[in-house]
Amino acid sequence: MKIEKTRHRLGGEKRAAAPSKSEARSIALRSLVFLAADDDRMGRFLALTGVDPGDIRALMGEEGFQIALLAHICGDEPLLIDFASGENISPESVVAALMALSGPIME
């Protein structure tokens, strides 16, 4: 699902619909494949999250783990751009997937 800005008829911008939870989970699991394809990327994720490599298979279906994957990707702009580009989706779609799983991010 690609999220694009559209022009509102009153001149403001609005965003297309957010991804469903199912679509967000799919993006999260694709981000795991993306991280696992590179030892340095995966090693950094494991080091920062404290996840044991042997637990990944069991954690893949856990929403908290999926949120951690997306939060990790979204927290590193070059990583986010690389992932989004490789998946042919916008970086905003990845952030929207994170928000669909975790709720709005408070600043």
Sequence and secondary structure as in RCSB ss.txt:
>XXXX:A:sequence
MKIEKTRHRLGGEKRAAAPSKSEARSIALRSLVFLAADDDRMGRFLALTGVDPGDIRALMGEEGFQIALLAHICG
DEPLLIDFASGENISPESVVAALMALSGPIME
>XXXX:A:secstr
    EEE TTS EEE     HHHHHHHHHHHHHHHHTSHHHHHHHHHHH   GGGHHHHTT HHHHHHHHHHHHT
SHHHHHHHHHHHTS HHHHHHHHHHHH     
